[in-house]
Amino acid sequence: MEAEIFSHEYFMKEALKEAQKAFDKNEVPVGVVVVAKNTIIARAHNLTETLNDVTAHAEMQAITAATNYLGAKYLDTCTIYVTLEPCVMCAGALFWSQISEIVFGAIDNKRGYSLINQPLLHPKTSVLSGIMEQQCSKLMTDFFKKKR
């Protein structure tokens, strides 16, 4: 039972809750949780509109919260769950944090870091994509349908 509780799907559902908070604030609905030893140590969602700050992406907010929680600048024992593939800026920040693992839901075909033909992540960082991809993509699609 414990393994099921702490599954990738469990933590992605928590990230989706954060994405819904962003959606409700008229922010691009991206949500994140950072996990260390099966414990969520940081939660965040996009705040670019709220803070009037183009760097206030969910990942950036979560990195700051997680490093503050740990009292250290490296997240080399942590996994970040994010509903959308990180952009180049966030991938760079995740590189510098030395995050152990990135798990994301939906691929970002317009701004995702994987569009760049150079390695942007720390060499020790592993990546898993497609976790709850349909739910993550649907929230983004619904958000942009509402905008148009």
SVG drawing of the C-alpha trace seen along z (x, -y; Angstrom):
<svg xmlns="http://www.w3.org/2000/svg" viewBox="-13 -43 40 45">
<polyline fill="none" stroke="black" stroke-width="0.4" points="0.0,0.0 2.8,-2.5 4.4,-2.1 1.0,-3.0 0.6,-6.1 4.0,-7.4 3.7,-6.7 4.5,-9.1 0.8,-9.5 0.2,-10.4 2.7,-13.3 1.6,-14.4 -2.0,-14.7 -0.6,-17.0 1.2,-19.0 -2.1,-19.1 -3.8,-20.6 -1.2,-23.4 -1.9,-23.9 -5.6,-24.2 -4.8,-27.0 -2.9,-28.8 -5.9,-28.2 -8.2,-29.7 -6.0,-32.8 -6.0,-33.2 -2.3,-32.1 -1.0,-29.6 -1.9,-26.4 1.5,-24.9 1.9,-23.2 4.9,-21.7 5.7,-19.7 9.2,-18.9 9.7,-15.6 12.4,-14.4 12.2,-11.0 8.5,-10.6 7.7,-13.9 6.4,-17.0 8.8,-19.8 7.6,-22.5 4.5,-23.3 4.1,-26.0 2.3,-27.2 2.8,-29.9 2.6,-33.5 3.8,-35.5 0.6,-37.5 0.1,-37.9 3.6,-39.1 4.1,-40.9 7.3,-38.9 8.2,-36.8 10.5,-34.7 7.8,-33.6 7.3,-30.2 6.1,-27.4 9.5,-25.6 11.4,-28.8 9.0,-29.3 9.4,-25.6 13.2,-25.6 13.3,-28.6 10.8,-27.0 12.6,-23.7 16.1,-25.1 14.7,-27.2 13.1,-24.2 16.3,-22.2 18.6,-25.1 20.8,-24.1 21.2,-25.3 21.2,-21.8 18.3,-19.6 20.4,-16.5 18.2,-14.3 14.9,-15.6 12.4,-14.9 10.4,-17.7 7.0,-16.8 5.8,-19.4 2.6,-19.3 4.3,-20.8 7.8,-20.2 10.1,-22.9 11.1,-25.8 14.7,-26.7 14.9,-29.1 13.5,-26.6 15.7,-23.8 18.7,-26.1 17.6,-26.7 17.1,-23.0 20.6,-22.3 22.1,-24.7 20.0,-23.1 21.4,-19.7 17.9,-18.2 18.0,-14.4 15.0,-13.7 12.4,-15.6 9.0,-14.0 6.7,-16.0 3.3,-15.4 2.7,-17.2 5.3,-18.0 5.6,-21.7 6.0,-21.7 6.4,-25.5 8.7,-26.4 9.9,-23.1 13.6,-22.7 13.8,-19.6 13.5,-21.8 17.0,-22.9 19.6,-20.6 22.1,-21.1 22.0,-19.4 20.5,-21.8 20.1,-19.5 22.7,-18.4 24.3,-15.2 23.2,-13.3 19.5,-14.4 17.2,-11.7 13.9,-12.6 10.6,-10.8 7.8,-12.3 4.3,-11.5 3.0,-10.9 -0.7,-11.8 -0.1,-13.5 -3.7,-13.7 -4.9,-15.4 -2.0,-17.8 -2.6,-18.6 -6.3,-19.0 -5.8,-21.7 -3.6,-23.7 -6.0,-23.3 -9.0,-24.3 -7.1,-27.4 -6.2,-28.6 -9.6,-27.9 -11.0,-30.2 -8.5,-32.9 -9.6,-32.9"/>
</svg>
